[in-house]
Amino acid sequence: MTEQKRGVKLQKEVRNMRQRIAINPKIMTGKPVIAGTRIPVELILKKLTQNMDIKEILRDYPRLTKEDIKAVLQYATETIENEEVYPLSL
């Protein structure tokens, strides 16, 4: 795959993630959720870190799709990538 095609694919994935993750102060006190649900991104991340299989998550939350799970991971990645860290001097 060429660099240009990778760039286009990444742009589509980012747009997709932004459509699938919603932040609204009236829903779950503004925590990021999967759009159209009250399922927080944080909950899905916790389940994945507890080694829950994606198929299990989809079974437990039938409204979700694999693309929703991927959007959760993309959201977390983008959030960490854009985080600014300021060293504390001791």
C-alpha positions in Angstrom: 0.0 0.0 0.0 1.4 3.4 -0.9 1.9 6.2 1.6 -0.8 8.2 0.0 -3.4 5.3 0.2 -2.4 4.8 3.9 -3.0 8.5 4.5 -6.5 8.4 2.9 -7.4 5.3 4.8 -6.3 6.9 8.1 -8.4 10.0 7.3 -11.5 7.8 6.7 -10.9 5.9 10.0 -10.6 9.2 12.0 -13.8 10.5 10.4 -15.5 7.2 11.2 -14.3 7.4 14.8 -15.5 11.0 15.2 -19.0 9.9 14.0 -19.1 6.9 16.4 -17.9 8.6 19.6 -20.1 11.3 21.1 -19.5 13.8 23.9 -22.5 15.5 25.3 -22.8 17.1 28.7 -26.3 15.8 29.0 -25.3 12.2 28.5 -23.2 10.4 31.1 -22.1 13.8 32.5 -20.1 14.5 29.3 -18.0 11.3 29.3 -17.3 10.0 25.7 -19.8 7.4 24.7 -20.5 5.3 21.7 -22.9 7.5 19.6 -26.5 6.6 20.0 -25.9 4.7 23.3 -25.1 5.5 26.9 -22.2 3.0 26.7 -19.0 4.9 27.8 -15.8 4.5 26.0 -14.2 3.8 29.3 -16.4 0.8 29.9 -15.3 -0.9 26.6 -11.7 -0.1 27.3 -11.9 -1.7 30.8 -13.5 -4.8 29.3 -10.7 -5.1 26.7 -8.0 -4.7 29.3 -9.7 -7.4 31.4 -9.1 -9.7 28.3 -12.7 -9.8 27.4 -13.0 -11.0 23.8 -14.6 -8.6 21.3 -17.1 -11.3 20.5 -18.2 -11.4 24.1 -18.5 -7.6 24.2 -20.7 -7.7 21.1 -22.8 -10.4 22.6 -23.3 -8.5 25.9 -24.0 -5.2 24.0 -25.8 -6.3 20.8 -26.3 -2.7 19.6 -22.5 -2.4 19.2 -20.5 -3.3 16.1 -16.8 -4.2 15.5 -16.5 -0.7 14.0 -17.7 0.8 17.4 -15.0 -1.1 19.3 -12.4 0.0 16.8 -13.6 3.6 17.2 -13.1 3.3 21.0 -9.5 2.2 20.5 -8.9 5.0 17.9 -10.4 7.5 20.3 -8.2 6.4 23.2 -5.1 6.4 20.9 -5.9 9.9 19.6 -6.5 11.2 23.1 -3.2 9.9 24.3 -1.4 11.2 21.2 -2.7 14.7 21.8 -2.1 14.7 25.6 0.4 17.3 26.8 2.6 16.2 29.6 4.4 18.8 31.7 7.3 17.5 33.9 7.2 18.5 37.5 10.4 19.7 39.0 11.1 18.4 42.4 
